[in-house]
Amino acid sequence: MTADVYAGDLDLQGGARKTRPAGAATFSVVADADADLLVRVGAALNLLNVAPRVFQMEARPEGTAVVSAQVECAEGQAELIARKLQRLTSVRDVVMKYVANVS
């Protein structure tokens, strides 16, 4: 795993994170079923610099698609990504649910 020092990701030592993320966000994006939908949603999620735990797409008969993704991150980061997803072309709705880790 590579640290992103420009994003303040300094907690990597020996290839493993020392701290756990504050929680996890689940994004549900409803959009027109365009061929590049996965790429555009993936690019927005890439700003978090972590791989999603779950990432799936379901095409619907009426010409829309739902992309769902669950990513470990801080709540502020999740809100930022939700706003970026909402601005994507052909996106009709974005629902973000955040669950904080209980320690």
Buried (B, 14 or more C-beta within 10 A) or exposed (E): EEBEEEEEBEEBEEEEBEEEBBBBBBBBBBBEBBEEBBEBBBEBBEEBBBEBEEBEBEEEEEEBBBBBBBBBBBBEBBBBBBEBBBEBEBBEEBEBEBEEEEE
